[in-house]
Amino acid sequence: MNKYIFIRRLTGPSILLLLGIVALLHQAHLVHFSIFIPLLLILLGVLKLAERAVLASEPYPAIPYPYAGAAVPPPGTAVPVPGQEERSKDREGGIL
């Protein structure tokens, strides 16, 4: 698995873990619940720094054009537009 994707997948669970720890400490009357927002900002900042560090070391793989496995028509070949055949028949005097 790509390290970047791994860090992105850790964001949600780490926020829930932080919320649970702060709620547990709040129930034990050790901290106030208002400390959650500053800790959340610090956590998100650390995760974003980790994402940037991973992207700097190994860039996110680009998707090949147009996409993987697509058949690319040879140069100079017209690409058919869906419904074009019906319109061309109508212009030539065909039955509508």
Biopython code that builds the backbone (N, CA, C, O; Angstrom):
import numpy as np
from Bio.PDB.StructureBuilder import StructureBuilder

atoms = [
    (1, "MET", "N", (0.842, -1.170, 0.000)),
    (1, "MET", "CA", (0.000, 0.000, 0.000)),
    (1, "MET", "C", (0.891, 1.238, 0.000)),
    (1, "MET", "O", (1.965, 1.255, 0.601)),
    (2, "ASN", "N", (0.424, 2.255, -0.679)),
    (2, "ASN", "CA", (1.150, 3.512, -0.733)),
    (2, "ASN", "C", (1.142, 4.183, 0.645)),
    (2, "ASN", "O", (0.130, 4.161, 1.346)),
    (3, "LYS", "N", (2.270, 4.774, 1.025)),
    (3, "LYS", "CA", (2.365, 5.421, 2.341)),
    (3, "LYS", "C", (1.420, 6.613, 2.446)),
    (3, "LYS", "O", (0.852, 6.869, 3.508)),
    (4, "TYR", "N", (1.251, 7.342, 1.340)),
    (4, "TYR", "CA", (0.356, 8.497, 1.338)),
    (4, "TYR", "C", (-1.081, 8.072, 1.639)),
    (4, "TYR", "O", (-1.765, 8.697, 2.450)),
    (5, "ILE", "N", (-1.524, 7.021, 0.989)),
    (5, "ILE", "CA", (-2.881, 6.530, 1.208)),
    (5, "ILE", "C", (-3.031, 6.004, 2.633)),
    (5, "ILE", "O", (-4.078, 6.176, 3.257)),
    (6, "PHE", "N", (-1.984, 5.366, 3.141)),
    (6, "PHE", "CA", (-2.018, 4.858, 4.515)),
    (6, "PHE", "C", (-2.213, 5.996, 5.516)),
    (6, "PHE", "O", (-3.011, 5.871, 6.445)),
    (7, "ILE", "N", (-1.498, 7.096, 5.335)),
    (7, "ILE", "CA", (-1.642, 8.236, 6.250)),
    (7, "ILE", "C", (-3.028, 8.859, 6.107)),
    (7, "ILE", "O", (-3.629, 9.259, 7.104)),
    (8, "ARG", "N", (-3.543, 8.946, 4.879)),
    (8, "ARG", "CA", (-4.885, 9.493, 4.675)),
    (8, "ARG", "C", (-5.945, 8.636, 5.370)),
    (8, "ARG", "O", (-6.925, 9.160, 5.901)),
    (9, "ARG", "N", (-5.745, 7.331, 5.362)),
    (9, "ARG", "CA", (-6.706, 6.436, 6.009)),
    (9, "ARG", "C", (-6.618, 6.483, 7.523)),
    (9, "ARG", "O", (-7.567, 6.093, 8.203)),
    (10, "LEU", "N", (-5.519, 6.944, 8.060)),
    (10, "LEU", "CA", (-5.378, 7.054, 9.512)),
    (10, "LEU", "C", (-6.026, 8.311, 10.078)),
    (10, "LEU", "O", (-6.183, 8.411, 11.295)),
    (11, "THR", "N", (-6.403, 9.260, 9.252)),
    (11, "THR", "CA", (-6.921, 10.540, 9.737)),
    (11, "THR", "C", (-8.208, 10.367, 10.546)),
    (11, "THR", "O", (-8.293, 10.852, 11.674)),
    (12, "GLY", "N", (-9.193, 9.694, 9.995)),
    (12, "GLY", "CA", (-10.471, 9.523, 10.699)),
    (12, "GLY", "C", (-10.347, 8.771, 12.005)),
    (12, "GLY", "O", (-10.827, 9.249, 13.033)),
    (13, "PRO", "N", (-9.708, 7.590, 11.999)),
    (13, "PRO", "CA", (-9.560, 6.867, 13.270)),
    (13, "PRO", "C", (-8.756, 7.630, 14.316)),
    (13, "PRO", "O", (-9.039, 7.520, 15.509)),
    (14, "SER", "N", (-7.758, 8.402, 13.890)),
    (14, "SER", "CA", (-6.971, 9.150, 14.874)),
    (14, "SER", "C", (-7.796, 10.268, 15.503)),
    (14, "SER", "O", (-7.619, 10.578, 16.681)),
    (15, "ILE", "N", (-8.690, 10.875, 14.734)),
    (15, "ILE", "CA", (-9.579, 11.900, 15.297)),
    (15, "ILE", "C", (-10.539, 11.274, 16.298)),
    (15, "ILE", "O", (-10.776, 11.837, 17.367)),
    (16, "LEU", "N", (-11.091, 10.120, 15.962)),
    (16, "LEU", "CA", (-11.993, 9.441, 16.900)),
    (16, "LEU", "C", (-11.259, 9.001, 18.166)),
    (16, "LEU", "O", (-11.809, 9.071, 19.265)),
    (17, "LEU", "N", (-10.030, 8.555, 18.008)),
    (17, "LEU", "CA", (-9.235, 8.165, 19.172)),
    (17, "LEU", "C", (-8.957, 9.364, 20.070)),
    (17, "LEU", "O", (-9.047, 9.261, 21.293)),
    (18, "LEU", "N", (-8.619, 10.498, 19.468)),
    (18, "LEU", "CA", (-8.394, 11.717, 20.246)),
    (18, "LEU", "C", (-9.665, 12.140, 20.971)),
    (18, "LEU", "O", (-9.616, 12.528, 22.138)),
    (19, "LEU", "N", (-10.789, 12.067, 20.292)),
    (19, "LEU", "CA", (-12.066, 12.418, 20.922)),
    (19, "LEU", "C", (-12.362, 11.503, 22.106)),
    (19, "LEU", "O", (-12.808, 11.969, 23.155)),
    (20, "GLY", "N", (-12.119, 10.215, 21.947)),
    (20, "GLY", "CA", (-12.366, 9.275, 23.043)),
    (20, "GLY", "C", (-11.454, 9.514, 24.231)),
    (20, "GLY", "O", (-11.893, 9.433, 25.378)),
    (21, "ILE", "N", (-10.191, 9.808, 23.969)),
    (21, "ILE", "CA", (-9.245, 10.059, 25.068)),
    (21, "ILE", "C", (-9.626, 11.321, 25.821)),
    (21, "ILE", "O", (-9.606, 11.345, 27.052)),
    (22, "VAL", "N", (-9.980, 12.386, 25.075)),
    (22, "VAL", "CA", (-10.368, 13.640, 25.740)),
    (22, "VAL", "C", (-11.662, 13.439, 26.527)),
    (22, "VAL", "O", (-11.794, 13.969, 27.630)),
    (23, "ALA", "N", (-12.622, 12.679, 25.980)),
    (23, "ALA", "CA", (-13.863, 12.428, 26.707)),
    (23, "ALA", "C", (-13.606, 11.616, 27.973)),
    (23, "ALA", "O", (-14.216, 11.877, 29.010)),
    (24, "LEU", "N", (-12.706, 10.633, 27.897)),
    (24, "LEU", "CA", (-12.364, 9.831, 29.076)),
    (24, "LEU", "C", (-11.694, 10.690, 30.152)),
    (24, "LEU", "O", (-12.016, 10.581, 31.335)),
    (25, "LEU", "N", (-10.764, 11.542, 29.729)),
    (25, "LEU", "CA", (-10.098, 12.419, 30.698)),
    (25, "LEU", "C", (-11.053, 13.467, 31.258)),
    (25, "LEU", "O", (-10.908, 13.897, 32.403)),
    (26, "HIS", "N", (-12.030, 13.876, 30.449)),
    (26, "HIS", "CA", (-13.029, 14.824, 30.938)),
    (26, "HIS", "C", (-13.928, 14.160, 31.989)),
    (26, "HIS", "O", (-14.279, 14.794, 32.984)),
    (27, "GLN", "N", (-14.300, 12.906, 31.783)),
    (27, "GLN", "CA", (-15.120, 12.189, 32.753)),
    (27, "GLN", "C", (-14.367, 11.974, 34.061)),
    (27, "GLN", "O", (-14.979, 11.931, 35.129)),
    (28, "ALA", "N", (-13.046, 11.839, 33.985)),
    (28, "ALA", "CA", (-12.235, 11.655, 35.189)),
    (28, "ALA", "C", (-11.884, 12.992, 35.849)),
    (28, "ALA", "O", (-11.158, 13.028, 36.843)),
    (29, "HIS", "N", (-12.406, 14.097, 35.286)),
    (29, "HIS", "CA", (-12.174, 15.453, 35.797)),
    (29, "HIS", "C", (-10.690, 15.813, 35.796)),
    (29, "HIS", "O", (-10.210, 16.509, 36.692)),
    (30, "LEU", "N", (-9.964, 15.328, 34.772)),
    (30, "LEU", "CA", (-8.545, 15.667, 34.647)),
    (30, "LEU", "C", (-8.318, 16.826, 33.685)),
    (30, "LEU", "O", (-7.390, 17.613, 33.870)),
    (31, "VAL", "N", (-9.162, 16.937, 32.654)),
    (31, "VAL", "CA", (-9.057, 18.050, 31.698)),
    (31, "VAL", "C", (-10.460, 18.533, 31.361)),
    (31, "VAL", "O", (-11.448, 17.834, 31.587)),
    (32, "HIS", "N", (-10.524, 19.743, 30.817)),
    (32, "HIS", "CA", (-11.794, 20.261, 30.317)),
    (32, "HIS", "C", (-11.949, 19.834, 28.859)),
    (32, "HIS", "O", (-10.968, 19.634, 28.143)),
    (33, "PHE", "N", (-13.194, 19.701, 28.446)),
    (33, "PHE", "CA", (-13.441, 19.246, 27.081)),
    (33, "PHE", "C", (-13.023, 20.294, 26.050)),
    (33, "PHE", "O", (-12.858, 19.966, 24.875)),
    (34, "SER", "N", (-12.852, 21.535, 26.468)),
    (34, "SER", "CA", (-12.462, 22.603, 25.545)),
    (34, "SER", "C", (-11.039, 22.426, 25.013)),
    (34, "SER", "O", (-10.641, 23.136, 24.089)),
    (35, "ILE", "N", (-10.281, 21.515, 25.563)),
    (35, "ILE", "CA", (-8.921, 21.266, 25.085)),
    (35, "ILE", "C", (-8.929, 20.446, 23.789)),
    (35, "ILE", "O", (-7.894, 20.299, 23.139)),
    (36, "PHE", "N", (-10.095, 19.916, 23.417)),
    (36, "PHE", "CA", (-10.190, 19.057, 22.229)),
    (36, "PHE", "C", (-9.824, 19.805, 20.946)),
    (36, "PHE", "O", (-9.099, 19.265, 20.110)),
    (37, "ILE", "N", (-10.308, 21.029, 20.776)),
    (37, "ILE", "CA", (-10.065, 21.769, 19.535)),
    (37, "ILE", "C", (-8.580, 22.053, 19.316)),
    (37, "ILE", "O", (-8.085, 21.806, 18.216)),
    (38, "PRO", "N", (-7.846, 22.558, 20.308)),
    (38, "PRO", "CA", (-6.402, 22.752, 20.071)),
    (38, "PRO", "C", (-5.658, 21.445, 19.781)),
    (38, "PRO", "O", (-4.770, 21.412, 18.930)),
    (39, "LEU", "N", (-6.019, 20.372, 20.487)),
    (39, "LEU", "CA", (-5.378, 19.085, 20.217)),
    (39, "LEU", "C", (-5.743, 18.563, 18.829)),
    (39, "LEU", "O", (-4.918, 17.941, 18.161)),
    (40, "LEU", "N", (-6.967, 18.813, 18.400)),
    (40, "LEU", "CA", (-7.397, 18.404, 17.071)),
    (40, "LEU", "C", (-6.592, 19.143, 15.997)),
    (40, "LEU", "O", (-6.152, 18.535, 15.022)),
    (41, "LEU", "N", (-6.402, 20.431, 16.173)),
    (41, "LEU", "CA", (-5.613, 21.207, 15.212)),
    (41, "LEU", "C", (-4.166, 20.719, 15.156)),
    (41, "LEU", "O", (-3.574, 20.643, 14.080)),
    (42, "ILE", "N", (-3.606, 20.393, 16.304)),
    (42, "ILE", "CA", (-2.237, 19.873, 16.336)),
    (42, "ILE", "C", (-2.170, 18.524, 15.625)),
    (42, "ILE", "O", (-1.245, 18.279, 14.850)),
    (43, "LEU", "N", (-3.142, 17.647, 15.882)),
    (43, "LEU", "CA", (-3.175, 16.333, 15.238)),
    (43, "LEU", "C", (-3.294, 16.452, 13.722)),
    (43, "LEU", "O", (-2.578, 15.773, 12.987)),
    (44, "LEU", "N", (-4.198, 17.317, 13.254)),
    (44, "LEU", "CA", (-4.367, 17.489, 11.818)),
    (44, "LEU", "C", (-3.118, 18.080, 11.181)),
    (44, "LEU", "O", (-2.766, 17.717, 10.059)),
    (45, "GLY", "N", (-2.446, 18.984, 11.879)),
    (45, "GLY", "CA", (-1.207, 19.548, 11.366)),
    (45, "GLY", "C", (-0.109, 18.503, 11.238)),
    (45, "GLY", "O", (0.621, 18.484, 10.247)),
    (46, "VAL", "N", (0.009, 17.642, 12.229)),
    (46, "VAL", "CA", (1.024, 16.578, 12.181)),
    (46, "VAL", "C", (0.729, 15.610, 11.035)),
    (46, "VAL", "O", (1.643, 15.181, 10.331)),
    (47, "LEU", "N", (-0.546, 15.266, 10.850)),
    (47, "LEU", "CA", (-0.903, 14.365, 9.755)),
    (47, "LEU", "C", (-0.644, 15.004, 8.389)),
    (47, "LEU", "O", (-0.186, 14.325, 7.470)),
    (48, "LYS", "N", (-0.930, 16.289, 8.246)),
    (48, "LYS", "CA", (-0.657, 16.971, 6.976)),
    (48, "LYS", "C", (0.845, 17.047, 6.708)),
    (48, "LYS", "O", (1.282, 16.883, 5.569)),
    (49, "LEU", "N", (1.631, 17.293, 7.747)),
    (49, "LEU", "CA", (3.089, 17.292, 7.572)),
    (49, "LEU", "C", (3.599, 15.922, 7.149)),
    (49, "LEU", "O", (4.505, 15.821, 6.322)),
    (50, "ALA", "N", (3.025, 14.880, 7.710)),
    (50, "ALA", "CA", (3.421, 13.525, 7.329)),
    (50, "ALA", "C", (3.046, 13.235, 5.875)),
    (50, "ALA", "O", (3.812, 12.598, 5.152)),
    (51, "GLU", "N", (1.874, 13.699, 5.447)),
    (51, "GLU", "CA", (1.473, 13.523, 4.050)),
    (51, "GLU", "C", (2.442, 14.234, 3.111)),
    (51, "GLU", "O", (2.862, 13.672, 2.100)),
    (52, "ARG", "N", (2.792, 15.471, 3.451)),
    (52, "ARG", "CA", (3.724, 16.231, 2.607)),
    (52, "ARG", "C", (5.088, 15.566, 2.555)),
    (52, "ARG", "O", (5.724, 15.535, 1.502)),
    (53, "ALA", "N", (5.541, 15.035, 3.679)),
    (53, "ALA", "CA", (6.842, 14.374, 3.705)),
    (53, "ALA", "C", (6.841, 13.132, 2.822)),
    (53, "ALA", "O", (7.822, 12.855, 2.132)),
    (54, "VAL", "N", (5.745, 12.390, 2.844)),
    (54, "VAL", "CA", (5.652, 11.195, 2.006)),
    (54, "VAL", "C", (5.594, 11.585, 0.537)),
    (54, "VAL", "O", (6.240, 10.951, -0.297)),
    (55, "LEU", "N", (4.821, 12.630, 0.207)),
    (55, "LEU", "CA", (4.735, 13.064, -1.184)),
    (55, "LEU", "C", (6.063, 13.602, -1.694)),
    (55, "LEU", "O", (6.372, 13.471, -2.879)),
    (56, "ALA", "N", (6.846, 14.203, -0.814)),
    (56, "ALA", "CA", (8.152, 14.707, -1.229)),
    (56, "ALA", "C", (9.120, 13.564, -1.502)),
    (56, "ALA", "O", (9.969, 13.669, -2.388)),
    (57, "SER", "N", (9.001, 12.490, -0.760)),
    (57, "SER", "CA", (9.922, 11.373, -0.947)),
    (57, "SER", "C", (9.519, 10.481, -2.116)),
    (57, "SER", "O", (10.381, 10.029, -2.869)),
    (58, "GLU", "N", (8.227, 10.221, -2.278)),
    (58, "GLU", "CA", (7.746, 9.415, -3.405)),
    (58, "GLU", "C", (6.443, 10.021, -3.901)),
    (58, "GLU", "O", (5.428, 9.931, -3.211)),
    (59, "PRO", "N", (6.443, 10.637, -5.079)),
    (59, "PRO", "CA", (5.237, 11.315, -5.568)),
    (59, "PRO", "C", (4.103, 10.345, -5.824)),
    (59, "PRO", "O", (4.318, 9.166, -6.108)),
    (60, "TYR", "N", (2.907, 10.857, -5.718)),
    (60, "TYR", "CA", (1.698, 10.066, -5.943)),
    (60, "TYR", "C", (1.663, 9.646, -7.404)),
    (60, "TYR", "O", (1.853, 10.489, -8.282)),
    (61, "PRO", "N", (1.425, 8.374, -7.693)),
    (61, "PRO", "CA", (1.467, 7.917, -9.087)),
    (61, "PRO", "C", (0.355, 8.549, -9.919)),
    (61, "PRO", "O", (-0.801, 8.605, -9.498)),
    (62, "ALA", "N", (0.729, 9.029, -11.117)),
    (62, "ALA", "CA", (-0.241, 9.657, -12.003)),
    (62, "ALA", "C", (-1.014, 8.587, -12.771)),
    (62, "ALA", "O", (-0.501, 7.498, -13.024)),
    (63, "ILE", "N", (-2.233, 8.905, -13.132)),
    (63, "ILE", "CA", (-3.063, 7.996, -13.907)),
    (63, "ILE", "C", (-2.723, 8.214, -15.376)),
    (63, "ILE", "O", (-2.727, 9.354, -15.840)),
    (64, "PRO", "N", (-2.431, 7.156, -16.112)),
    (64, "PRO", "CA", (-2.100, 7.334, -17.526)),
    (64, "PRO", "C", (-3.288, 7.861, -18.319)),
    (64, "PRO", "O", (-4.443, 7.572, -18.009)),
    (65, "TYR", "N", (-2.978, 8.634, -19.340)),
    (65, "TYR", "CA", (-4.035, 9.219, -20.168)),
    (65, "TYR", "C", (-4.553, 8.211, -21.155)),
    (65, "TYR", "O", (-3.742, 7.432, -21.657)),
    (66, "PRO", "N", (-5.788, 8.150, -21.476)),
    (66, "PRO", "CA", (-6.936, 8.722, -20.799)),
    (66, "PRO", "C", (-7.256, 7.993, -19.511)),
    (66, "PRO", "O", (-7.707, 8.615, -18.549)),
    (67, "TYR", "N", (-7.036, 6.702, -19.469)),
    (67, "TYR", "CA", (-7.065, 5.923, -18.235)),
    (67, "TYR", "C", (-6.508, 4.553, -18.554)),
    (67, "TYR", "O", (-6.373, 4.177, -19.719)),
    (68, "ALA", "N", (-6.188, 3.820, -17.518)),
    (68, "ALA", "CA", (-5.533, 2.530, -17.707)),
    (68, "ALA", "C", (-6.447, 1.570, -18.454)),
    (68, "ALA", "O", (-7.613, 1.403, -18.097)),
    (69, "GLY", "N", (-5.917, 0.948, -19.481)),
    (69, "GLY", "CA", (-6.645, -0.059, -20.219)),
    (69, "GLY", "C", (-7.523, 0.472, -21.329)),
    (69, "GLY", "O", (-8.212, -0.311, -21.983)),
    (70, "ALA", "N", (-7.525, 1.784, -21.571)),
    (70, "ALA", "CA", (-8.369, 2.348, -22.616)),
    (70, "ALA", "C", (-7.727, 2.165, -23.978)),
    (70, "ALA", "O", (-6.508, 2.259, -24.121)),
    (71, "ALA", "N", (-8.548, 1.907, -24.962)),
    (71, "ALA", "CA", (-8.049, 1.792, -26.328)),
    (71, "ALA", "C", (-7.916, 3.192, -26.909)),
    (71, "ALA", "O", (-8.887, 3.949, -26.937)),
    (72, "VAL", "N", (-6.733, 3.536, -27.366)),
    (72, "VAL", "CA", (-6.487, 4.852, -27.941)),
    (72, "VAL", "C", (-6.570, 4.711, -29.460)),
    (72, "VAL", "O", (-5.860, 3.888, -30.040)),
    (73, "PRO", "N", (-7.434, 5.508, -30.119)),
    (73, "PRO", "CA", (-7.551, 5.392, -31.571)),
    (73, "PRO", "C", (-6.278, 5.889, -32.259)),
    (73, "PRO", "O", (-5.594, 6.769, -31.737)),
    (74, "PRO", "N", (-5.961, 5.333, -33.419)),
    (74, "PRO", "CA", (-4.767, 5.789, -34.131)),
    (74, "PRO", "C", (-4.928, 7.240, -34.571)),
    (74, "PRO", "O", (-6.053, 7.710, -34.738)),
    (75, "PRO", "N", (-3.822, 7.957, -34.763)),
    (75, "PRO", "CA", (-3.924, 9.365, -35.148)),
    (75, "PRO", "C", (-4.624, 9.519, -36.492)),
    (75, "PRO", "O", (-4.425, 8.710, -37.398)),
    (76, "GLY", "N", (-5.433, 10.546, -36.618)),
    (76, "GLY", "CA", (-6.144, 10.824, -37.851)),
    (76, "GLY", "C", (-7.475, 10.104, -37.968)),
    (76, "GLY", "O", (-8.196, 10.317, -38.942)),
    (77, "THR", "N", (-7.823, 9.267, -37.014)),
    (77, "THR", "CA", (-9.089, 8.543, -37.047)),
    (77, "THR", "C", (-10.147, 9.370, -36.330)),
    (77, "THR", "O", (-9.921, 9.864, -35.226)),
    (78, "ALA", "N", (-11.296, 9.513, -36.966)),
    (78, "ALA", "CA", (-12.387, 10.255, -36.345)),
    (78, "ALA", "C", (-13.037, 9.392, -35.270)),
    (78, "ALA", "O", (-13.274, 8.200, -35.467)),
    (79, "VAL", "N", (-13.313, 10.000, -34.164)),
    (79, "VAL", "CA", (-13.967, 9.300, -33.061)),
    (79, "VAL", "C", (-15.466, 9.469, -33.229)),
    (79, "VAL", "O", (-15.941, 10.604, -33.273)),
    (80, "PRO", "N", (-16.236, 8.380, -33.325)),
    (80, "PRO", "CA", (-17.686, 8.512, -33.521)),
    (80, "PRO", "C", (-18.362, 9.096, -32.291)),
    (80, "PRO", "O", (-18.024, 8.770, -31.153)),
    (81, "VAL", "N", (-19.317, 9.959, -32.550)),
    (81, "VAL", "CA", (-20.104, 10.576, -31.488)),
    (81, "VAL", "C", (-21.423, 9.829, -31.412)),
    (81, "VAL", "O", (-22.074, 9.637, -32.439)),
    (82, "PRO", "N", (-21.841, 9.397, -30.219)),
    (82, "PRO", "CA", (-23.113, 8.676, -30.105)),
    (82, "PRO", "C", (-24.269, 9.525, -30.619)),
    (82, "PRO", "O", (-24.405, 10.691, -30.248)),
    (83, "GLY", "N", (-25.097, 8.935, -31.471)),
    (83, "GLY", "CA", (-26.241, 9.643, -32.017)),
    (83, "GLY", "C", (-25.924, 10.397, -33.293)),
    (83, "GLY", "O", (-26.829, 10.973, -33.897)),
    (84, "GLN", "N", (-24.676, 10.415, -33.723)),
    (84, "GLN", "CA", (-24.280, 11.151, -34.919)),
    (84, "GLN", "C", (-24.854, 10.496, -36.182)),
    (84, "GLN", "O", (-25.215, 11.195, -37.129)),
    (85, "GLU", "N", (-24.939, 9.160, -36.202)),
    (85, "GLU", "CA", (-25.422, 8.461, -37.372)),
    (85, "GLU", "C", (-26.881, 8.838, -37.658)),
    (85, "GLU", "O", (-27.247, 9.048, -38.814)),
    (86, "GLU", "N", (-27.714, 8.926, -36.615)),
    (86, "GLU", "CA", (-29.112, 9.249, -36.795)),
    (86, "GLU", "C", (-29.280, 10.652, -37.352)),
    (86, "GLU", "O", (-30.117, 10.872, -38.227)),
    (87, "ARG", "N", (-28.494, 11.606, -36.858)),
    (87, "ARG", "CA", (-28.609, 12.979, -37.329)),
    (87, "ARG", "C", (-28.157, 13.099, -38.775)),
    (87, "ARG", "O", (-28.752, 13.854, -39.544)),
    (88, "SER", "N", (-27.106, 12.364, -39.163)),
    (88, "SER", "CA", (-26.629, 12.452, -40.536)),
    (88, "SER", "C", (-27.648, 11.855, -41.500)),
    (88, "SER", "O", (-27.796, 12.353, -42.616)),
    (89, "LYS", "N", (-28.345, 10.811, -41.100)),
    (89, "LYS", "CA", (-29.380, 10.230, -41.955)),
    (89, "LYS", "C", (-30.527, 11.202, -42.141)),
    (89, "LYS", "O", (-31.085, 11.300, -43.234)),
    (90, "ASP", "N", (-30.893, 11.931, -41.074)),
    (90, "ASP", "CA", (-31.988, 12.875, -41.162)),
    (90, "ASP", "C", (-31.640, 14.026, -42.092)),
    (90, "ASP", "O", (-32.510, 14.499, -42.823)),
    (91, "ARG", "N", (-30.406, 14.486, -42.089)),
    (91, "ARG", "CA", (-29.997, 15.593, -42.952)),
    (91, "ARG", "C", (-29.970, 15.180, -44.415)),
    (91, "ARG", "O", (-30.150, 16.024, -45.293)),
    (92, "GLU", "N", (-29.752, 13.922, -44.691)),
    (92, "GLU", "CA", (-29.694, 13.453, -46.065)),
    (92, "GLU", "C", (-31.082, 13.147, -46.617)),
    (92, "GLU", "O", (-31.209, 12.680, -47.748)),
    (93, "GLY", "N", (-32.087, 13.398, -45.852)),
    (93, "GLY", "CA", (-33.438, 13.173, -46.348)),
    (93, "GLY", "C", (-34.003, 11.836, -45.942)),
    (93, "GLY", "O", (-34.981, 11.375, -46.530)),
    (94, "GLY", "N", (-33.424, 11.219, -44.971)),
    (94, "GLY", "CA", (-33.915, 9.941, -44.506)),
    (94, "GLY", "C", (-35.216, 10.088, -43.745)),
    (94, "GLY", "O", (-35.651, 11.204, -43.461)),
    (95, "ILE", "N", (-35.829, 8.986, -43.418)),
    (95, "ILE", "CA", (-37.074, 8.999, -42.662)),
    (95, "ILE", "C", (-36.782, 9.304, -41.211)),
    (95, "ILE", "O", (-35.874, 8.720, -40.620)),
    (96, "LEU", "N", (-37.553, 10.226, -40.627)),
    (96, "LEU", "CA", (-37.363, 10.601, -39.223)),
    (96, "LEU", "C", (-37.872, 9.571, -38.304)),
    (96, "LEU", "O", (-37.789, 9.733, -37.087)),
]
sb = StructureBuilder()
sb.init_structure("model")
sb.init_model(0)
sb.init_chain("A")
sb.init_seg("    ")
for serial, (resi, resn, name, xyz) in enumerate(atoms, 1):
    if name == "N":
        sb.init_residue(resn, " ", resi, " ")
    sb.init_atom(name, np.array(xyz, "f"), 0.0, 1.0, " ", f" {name:<3s}", serial, name[0])
structure = sb.get_structure()
